[in-house]
Amino acid sequence: MGEDVNLERSLGLGSLTASGVGVMIGAGIYVLIGEIIGLVGGGAWLAFVAAALAALPTGLAYAELASRYPRAAGEAVFVDRAFGRPLLTFIVGFVVLSSGVTSVAAVSHGFAAYLGDLIGDPLGLEALAAPLAIVLFLVGLSALNHRGIAASTRLNAICTVASVAGLVILIGAGIPRWGSVDLWTIGAVADGSGAGVGQGSLAVILGGAALAFYAFVGFEDLCNVAEEVQAPSRTIPRAILLSMAIAAVVYVGVAITAVSAVPAVELASSPVPLVRVWERLLPGLSSAWLALVALFATTNTALVNLIMGSRVLYGMGRDGWIPALFARVDRRRSTPTVGVLAVFALSLAVALTGFLQVLAQATNLLILVAFVAVDLALLVVRLRGVAADDPAAPVFRVPLFVPALGLCADLYLLALLPAGAYLRGAVLLALGGVLYVIARRARSEA
């Protein structure tokens, strides 16, 4: 291994878009759709449209900054170019890493649950079955992450096709029923307050959109593999926009299909709403297929976040924000070995300890903090005229009001989070500050 080894540029537009679609269309939609329908009713599809429009400005901000500064540890690099404050840069990188680790830990529990539902407990391990499944799951994906980006991309493509195909099958089966219910009825289904779209329903749609917004989170991960992308200044912006568009179309189709096939009140009260839809539309096919699709979806989300986390550590180590040890790259596989191992260890520790719930409740806050930092970074970069890393490379430019709109959307969503999320987020940020002081002291003594 050595620090002078570069990552391998093997990702094209298709594979990068597949990564974005795969991490956005995760297993969460299988539960999330019921909660959104419970809030909004038959017009739940409008919540997804509103969420897509709310996420788009920040997605465009990421696209421009990634075309200007296509480097690993994307958010940290963007903030560094804009503000030049090492502590702020470190904190943003730490926030992004923390959100990725928490996501991996959470979906590993989801994988174990779906696997248990699908195959039971053939080894008779009972209480040890879920932890064993989590360990094997993370070991296998981390080994694949270390094997190389090309191998990881192949599995990512397979998982993306499988997870999206399950939803597309549902949409196809449900299209004949579209129009059988009023898709413009807005209101919580539990109290029967549904009404046509009007002034009062706007707040209901925005409430559903605030929840649906997190279904679009994941596009930001594409910036952290920038140094493994072919022609990143052109490819990353296109992949971000394509993946967001594909996810939006699928989500809207699923929402319309769900309320057209099953009464909204039944969907809102079910812990597995899409299983109810599957049973109603495809009674001849076992709903176990959905559990299998969910396994692919959780695998995809975990793999993309493991890749992202290891590249964040690589980029921060390479640029001196954390010890250079994390920038070491395996000469044969062109992967950041130390970063891969560190993210694996962190994810496993979080998944197997009682801290998972605490960290998971702060994930949304961490993501929104990163989004705020990126939108602010683009505003500062543009206003100060900070040059791109490669003046000869094409830059994807958006109007200056775009990051301003993204910032407003982020702040609105932050205002909706409970006080507990802020408390837990503050604890994590304080921990990041402590780690920064330790890392800085270690560099000064080296």
Phi, psi and omega per residue, in radians:
M1 nan 2.744 3.112
G2 -2.911 2.714 -3.070
E3 -1.363 -0.253 -3.093
D4 -1.552 0.087 3.136
V5 -1.558 2.300 -3.132
N6 -1.632 2.779 3.024
L7 -1.264 2.712 -3.069
E8 -1.557 2.242 3.116
R9 -1.510 1.677 -3.086
S10 -2.217 -0.024 -3.082
L11 -1.642 2.177 3.042
G12 -1.772 -3.012 -3.086
L13 -1.084 -0.740 -3.106
G14 -1.110 -0.850 -3.093
S15 -1.204 -0.619 3.139
L16 -1.243 -0.686 3.080
T17 -1.111 -0.696 3.101
A18 -1.054 -0.665 3.102
S19 -1.113 -0.764 -3.139
G20 -1.121 -0.791 3.124
V21 -1.111 -0.738 -3.087
G22 -1.109 -0.707 -3.100
V23 -1.360 -0.487 3.107
M24 -1.356 -0.800 -3.136
I25 -1.533 1.291 -3.139
G26 -1.686 -2.999 -3.094
A27 -1.172 -0.309 -3.099
G28 -1.030 -0.562 -3.113
I29 -1.079 -0.435 -3.102
Y30 -1.206 -0.376 3.073
V31 -1.897 -0.677 -3.060
L32 -1.009 -0.648 -3.079
I33 -1.054 -0.647 3.124
G34 -1.157 -0.710 3.140
E35 -1.143 -0.709 -3.127
I36 -1.188 -0.733 3.092
I37 -1.086 -0.659 3.100
G38 -1.077 -0.576 -3.141
L39 -1.425 -0.680 -2.941
V40 -1.898 -0.477 -3.107
G41 1.485 -2.600 -3.061
G42 -1.086 -0.381 3.112
G43 -1.570 0.429 -3.116
A44 -0.998 -0.523 -3.132
W45 -1.074 -0.514 3.103
L46 -1.152 -0.549 3.104
A47 -1.125 -0.674 3.111
F48 -1.220 -0.652 3.070
V49 -1.089 -0.806 3.125
A50 -1.101 -0.687 3.128
A51 -1.134 -0.702 3.112
A52 -1.101 -0.727 3.118
L53 -1.169 -0.586 3.114
A54 -1.241 -0.619 -3.117
A55 -1.399 -0.429 -3.030
L56 -1.024 -0.812 -3.129
P57 -1.014 -0.733 3.109
T58 -1.185 -0.651 3.058
G59 -1.044 -0.716 3.103
L60 -1.176 -0.631 3.086
A61 -1.102 -0.770 3.061
Y62 -1.032 -0.724 -3.096
A63 -1.073 -0.787 -3.132
E64 -1.176 -0.807 -3.115
L65 -1.125 -0.638 3.111
A66 -1.167 -0.568 3.095
S67 -1.285 -0.490 3.103
R68 -1.393 -0.709 -3.034
Y69 -2.324 1.267 -3.075
P70 -1.379 1.407 -3.105
R71 -2.351 2.731 3.047
A72 -1.073 2.784 -3.027
A73 1.051 0.846 -2.997
G74 -0.825 -1.006 -3.073
E75 -1.044 -0.716 3.119
A76 -1.105 -0.696 3.112
V77 -1.131 -0.775 -3.131
F78 -1.026 -0.803 -3.113
V79 -1.168 -0.650 3.118
D80 -1.126 -0.751 3.136
R81 -1.124 -0.620 -3.083
A82 -1.380 -0.773 -2.964
F83 -1.974 -0.485 3.128
G84 1.114 0.522 -3.141
R85 -1.912 1.889 -3.055
P86 -0.981 -0.696 -3.130
L87 -1.125 -0.783 3.125
L88 -1.102 -0.729 3.118
T89 -1.055 -0.802 3.140
F90 -1.086 -0.784 -3.095
I91 -1.083 -0.740 3.132
V92 -1.122 -0.760 3.085
G93 -1.081 -0.695 3.126
F94 -1.150 -0.681 3.112
V95 -1.080 -0.808 -3.132
V96 -1.111 -0.776 3.112
L97 -1.062 -0.762 -3.120
S98 -1.089 -0.735 3.140
S99 -1.136 -0.637 3.112
G100 -1.186 -0.770 3.132
V101 -1.093 -0.759 3.128
T102 -1.096 -0.706 3.117
S103 -1.096 -0.779 3.123
V104 -1.053 -0.793 -3.122
A105 -1.081 -0.750 -3.109
A106 -1.144 -0.817 -3.095
V107 -1.260 -0.394 3.065
S108 -1.158 -0.613 3.035
H109 -1.169 -0.688 3.084
G110 -1.096 -0.710 3.110
F111 -1.069 -0.805 -3.137
A112 -1.079 -0.681 -3.132
A113 -1.175 -0.809 3.133
Y114 -1.122 -0.694 3.131
L115 -1.126 -0.716 3.105
G116 -1.088 -0.709 3.117
D117 -1.143 -0.563 -3.042
L118 -1.417 -0.751 -3.032
I119 -2.040 -0.126 -3.121
G120 1.328 -2.518 -3.099
D121 -2.242 1.245 -3.038
P122 -1.107 -0.437 -3.120
L123 -1.556 -0.086 3.137
G124 1.152 0.572 -3.086
L125 -1.558 -0.198 3.108
E126 0.844 -1.916 -3.021
A127 -1.102 -0.447 -3.125
L128 -1.472 -0.161 -3.039
A129 -1.095 -0.868 -3.098
A130 -1.133 -0.857 3.093
P131 -1.033 -0.674 3.126
L132 -1.117 -0.741 3.118
A133 -1.088 -0.696 3.134
I134 -1.121 -0.799 -3.135
V135 -1.057 -0.869 -3.122
L136 -1.108 -0.673 3.120
F137 -1.044 -0.874 -3.098
L138 -1.261 -0.618 3.084
V139 -1.088 -0.813 -3.109
G140 -1.104 -0.808 -3.120
L141 -1.205 -0.622 3.114
S142 -1.196 -0.651 3.065
A143 -1.099 -0.705 3.105
L144 -1.167 -0.694 3.088
N145 -1.026 -0.735 3.138
H146 -1.274 -0.458 -3.132
R147 -1.109 -0.584 3.091
G148 2.539 2.740 -3.088
I149 -1.155 -0.541 -3.128
A150 -1.157 -0.787 3.128
A151 -1.140 -0.717 3.117
S152 -1.104 -0.675 -3.123
T153 -1.144 -0.633 3.123
R154 -1.099 -0.794 3.103
L155 -1.153 -0.678 3.115
N156 -1.025 -0.743 -3.137
A157 -1.115 -0.744 3.135
I158 -1.094 -0.806 -3.121
C159 -1.151 -0.675 3.128
T160 -1.104 -0.821 3.130
V161 -1.044 -0.769 -3.100
A162 -1.158 -0.794 -3.079
S163 -1.216 -0.666 3.108
V164 -1.281 -0.654 -3.112
A165 -1.051 -0.684 3.127
G166 -1.037 -0.717 3.130
L167 -1.281 -0.650 3.117
V168 -1.129 -0.659 3.088
I169 -1.060 -0.767 3.101
L170 -1.070 -0.778 -3.132
I171 -1.085 -0.796 3.139
G172 -1.050 -0.716 3.134
A173 -1.218 -0.462 -3.072
G174 -1.605 -0.276 -3.093
I175 -0.941 -0.728 3.112
P176 -1.015 -0.363 -3.126
R177 -1.647 -0.102 3.125
W178 -1.060 2.375 -3.108
G179 1.632 -0.090 -3.135
S180 -1.391 -0.260 3.081
V181 -2.274 2.872 3.126
D182 -1.378 1.912 -3.111
L183 -1.472 0.096 3.140
W184 -1.972 0.200 3.095
T185 -1.427 2.131 -3.055
I186 -2.041 2.246 3.054
G187 2.628 2.710 3.136
A188 -1.064 2.291 -3.048
V189 -1.327 -0.424 -3.063
A190 -1.155 -0.635 -3.101
D191 -1.781 0.091 3.067
G192 1.114 0.523 -3.082
S193 -1.593 0.215 -3.087
G194 -1.002 2.461 3.118
A195 -2.621 3.006 3.109
G196 -1.183 2.879 3.141
V197 -1.102 2.279 -3.137
G198 -2.867 -2.944 -3.085
Q199 -1.060 -0.751 -3.106
G200 -1.213 -0.447 -3.082
S201 -1.392 -0.266 -3.130
L202 -1.059 -0.736 3.133
A203 -1.119 -0.619 3.115
V204 -1.154 -0.781 3.129
I205 -1.091 -0.745 3.140
L206 -1.142 -0.616 3.075
G207 -1.108 -0.746 3.072
G208 -1.164 -0.654 3.129
A209 -1.125 -0.616 3.121
A210 -1.072 -0.625 3.086
L211 -1.341 -0.743 -3.111
A212 -1.192 -0.380 -3.138
F213 -0.917 -0.686 -3.063
Y214 -1.255 -0.224 3.045
A215 -1.256 -0.285 -3.141
F216 -1.731 -0.076 3.100
V217 -1.179 2.391 -3.122
G218 2.427 -0.475 3.130
F219 -1.049 -0.509 -3.101
E220 -1.154 -0.393 -3.135
D221 -1.129 -0.437 -3.085
L222 -1.118 -0.493 -3.122
C223 -1.228 -0.397 -3.059
N224 -1.465 -0.090 3.024
V225 -1.924 0.403 -3.038
A226 -0.990 -0.590 -3.084
E227 -1.421 0.048 3.034
E228 -2.038 0.273 -3.101
V229 -1.904 2.400 3.056
Q230 -1.324 2.309 -3.121
A231 0.806 1.049 -2.998
P232 -1.040 -0.583 -3.101
S233 -1.097 -0.493 3.075
R234 -1.672 -0.686 -2.976
T235 -1.279 -0.772 -3.047
I236 -1.109 -0.837 3.100
P237 -1.009 -0.734 3.139
R238 -1.125 -0.729 -3.125
A239 -1.138 -0.705 3.124
I240 -1.065 -0.847 -3.092
L241 -1.188 -0.710 3.120
L242 -1.117 -0.791 -3.099
S243 -1.155 -0.661 3.099
M244 -1.164 -0.697 3.137
A245 -1.148 -0.773 3.134
I246 -1.089 -0.799 3.136
A247 -1.061 -0.734 -3.125
A248 -1.093 -0.769 3.140
V249 -1.084 -0.770 -3.132
V250 -1.129 -0.797 -3.110
Y251 -1.089 -0.759 3.130
V252 -1.117 -0.740 3.107
G253 -1.092 -0.704 3.121
V254 -1.153 -0.731 -3.123
A255 -1.111 -0.774 3.132
I256 -1.134 -0.761 -3.140
T257 -1.086 -0.767 -3.070
A258 -1.050 -0.880 -3.090
V259 -1.290 -0.339 3.104
S260 -1.392 -0.422 -3.058
A261 -1.728 -0.560 -3.036
V262 -2.330 2.413 3.096
P263 -0.936 2.417 -3.063
A264 -1.000 -0.677 -3.120
V265 -1.129 -0.592 3.099
E266 -1.227 -0.701 3.112
L267 -1.134 -0.712 -3.097
A268 -1.156 -0.506 -3.095
S269 -1.629 -0.076 -3.073
S270 -1.657 2.348 3.063
P271 -1.270 -0.287 3.125
V272 -2.282 1.213 -3.019
P273 -1.048 -0.657 -3.108
L274 -1.287 -0.384 3.001
V275 -1.129 -0.691 3.086
R276 -1.094 -0.692 3.127
V277 -1.153 -0.772 3.125
W278 -1.036 -0.817 -3.122
E279 -1.082 -0.607 -3.118
R280 -1.347 -0.670 -3.068
L281 -1.549 -0.583 -3.059
L282 -2.255 1.130 -3.068
P283 -1.124 -0.342 -3.128
G284 -1.440 -0.177 -3.127
L285 -1.955 2.328 -3.127
S286 -1.090 2.413 3.099
S287 -1.217 -0.096 3.056
A288 -1.068 -0.389 3.075
W289 -1.040 -0.636 3.130
L290 -1.159 -0.636 3.075
A291 -1.101 -0.684 3.112
L292 -1.142 -0.754 3.096
V293 -1.069 -0.705 3.132
A294 -1.106 -0.583 3.071
L295 -1.088 -0.748 3.087
F296 -1.103 -0.721 -3.099
A297 -1.138 -0.782 3.134
T298 -1.166 -0.664 3.088
T299 -1.046 -0.774 -3.120
N300 -1.094 -0.846 -3.120
T301 -1.064 -0.768 -3.138
A302 -1.128 -0.767 -3.100
L303 -1.103 -0.807 -3.124
V304 -1.091 -0.686 3.141
N305 -1.263 -0.574 3.037
L306 -1.125 -0.747 3.093
I307 -1.088 -0.828 -3.123
M308 -1.030 -0.837 -3.102
G309 -1.073 -0.724 -3.135
S310 -1.171 -0.591 3.122
R311 -1.309 -0.560 3.049
V312 -1.079 -0.814 3.117
L313 -1.104 -0.707 3.108
Y314 -1.047 -0.875 -3.099
G315 -1.115 -0.714 -3.140
M316 -1.200 -0.622 3.087
G317 -1.213 -0.692 -3.140
R318 -1.139 -0.626 -3.108
D319 -1.603 0.071 3.001
G320 1.501 0.213 3.136
W321 -1.452 -0.371 3.007
I322 -2.378 2.973 -3.111
P323 -0.901 2.460 -3.083
A324 -1.096 -0.255 3.096
L325 -0.913 -0.628 -3.074
F326 -1.292 -0.179 3.129
A327 -1.592 0.002 -3.125
R328 -1.198 2.345 -3.089
V329 -2.102 2.349 3.089
D330 -1.153 2.157 -3.069
R331 -1.094 -0.622 -3.053
R332 -1.428 -0.654 -3.051
R333 -1.814 -0.174 -3.138
S334 0.982 0.751 3.091
T335 -2.215 2.606 -3.128
P336 -1.362 1.587 -2.996
T337 -0.963 -0.873 -3.088
V338 -1.131 -0.698 3.096
G339 -1.091 -0.729 3.114
V340 -1.057 -0.823 -3.118
L341 -1.165 -0.679 -3.117
A342 -1.156 -0.771 -3.141
V343 -1.173 -0.656 3.062
F344 -1.048 -0.839 -3.099
A345 -1.117 -0.748 -3.138
L346 -1.131 -0.783 -3.121
S347 -1.122 -0.727 3.139
L348 -1.139 -0.754 -3.138
A349 -1.083 -0.757 -3.141
V350 -1.160 -0.725 -3.096
A351 -1.159 -0.560 -3.026
L352 -1.738 0.057 3.127
T353 -1.992 3.033 -3.135
G354 -1.385 0.083 -3.105
F355 -1.502 -0.074 -3.050
L356 -1.010 -0.849 -3.066
Q357 -1.105 -0.706 3.133
V358 -1.079 -0.816 -3.112
L359 -1.212 -0.679 -3.109
A360 -1.087 -0.633 -3.124
Q361 -1.225 -0.303 3.106
A362 -1.694 -0.071 -3.065
T363 -1.043 -0.829 -3.119
N364 -1.050 -0.698 3.103
L365 -1.087 -0.786 -3.126
L366 -1.060 -0.770 -3.131
I367 -1.103 -0.781 -3.128
L368 -1.172 -0.610 3.063
V369 -1.074 -0.749 3.098
A370 -1.098 -0.719 3.131
F371 -1.105 -0.749 3.098
V372 -1.035 -0.778 -3.138
A373 -1.067 -0.710 -3.112
V374 -1.222 -0.770 3.124
D375 -1.093 -0.734 3.078
L376 -1.116 -0.690 -3.129
A377 -1.066 -0.744 3.137
L378 -1.152 -0.717 3.092
L379 -1.027 -0.787 -3.122
V380 -1.182 -0.761 3.135
V381 -1.022 -0.770 -3.110
R382 -1.242 -0.740 -3.104
L383 -1.210 -0.587 3.132
R384 -1.555 -0.167 -3.137
G385 1.187 0.643 3.127
V386 -1.167 2.251 -3.055
A387 -1.255 2.692 3.038
A388 -1.250 2.766 3.135
D389 -1.089 -0.664 3.127
D390 -2.121 1.742 -3.092
P391 -1.041 -0.397 -3.108
A392 -1.449 -0.299 -3.099
A393 -1.388 2.563 3.108
P394 -1.173 2.497 3.134
V395 -1.992 2.223 3.054
F396 -1.388 2.019 -3.047
R397 -1.965 2.485 3.071
V398 -2.167 2.720 3.074
P399 -1.026 2.624 -3.048
L400 -1.132 -0.403 3.134
F401 -1.262 -0.288 -3.102
V402 -1.110 -0.958 3.098
P403 -1.109 -0.479 3.084
A404 -1.149 -0.719 3.070
L405 -1.124 -0.735 3.102
G406 -1.054 -0.713 3.126
L407 -1.097 -0.727 3.119
C408 -1.099 -0.756 3.131
A409 -1.108 -0.731 3.140
D410 -1.102 -0.784 -3.118
L411 -1.158 -0.631 3.083
Y412 -1.079 -0.789 -3.132
L413 -1.185 -0.642 3.084
L414 -1.082 -0.625 -3.131
A415 -1.182 -0.363 -3.117
L416 -1.490 -0.241 -3.076
L417 -1.283 2.575 3.138
P418 -1.263 2.831 -3.116
A419 -1.055 -0.591 3.139
G420 -1.058 -0.622 3.123
A421 -1.129 -0.685 3.120
Y422 -1.160 -0.692 3.141
L423 -1.098 -0.838 -3.127
R424 -1.182 -0.652 3.078
G425 -1.113 -0.688 3.121
A426 -1.120 -0.664 3.096
V427 -1.083 -0.769 3.133
L428 -1.132 -0.744 3.117
L429 -1.116 -0.655 3.081
A430 -1.110 -0.716 3.084
L431 -1.069 -0.720 3.092
G432 -1.062 -0.712 3.104
G433 -1.088 -0.693 3.102
V434 -1.107 -0.779 3.128
L435 -1.096 -0.634 3.118
Y436 -1.116 -0.774 3.129
V437 -1.072 -0.746 3.123
I438 -1.086 -0.806 -3.122
A439 -1.110 -0.720 -3.131
R440 -1.151 -0.712 3.119
R441 -1.122 -0.688 3.121
A442 -1.125 -0.663 3.106
R443 -1.183 -0.653 -3.123
S444 -1.218 -0.466 -3.132
E445 -1.564 -0.192 -3.093
A446 -1.273 nan nan
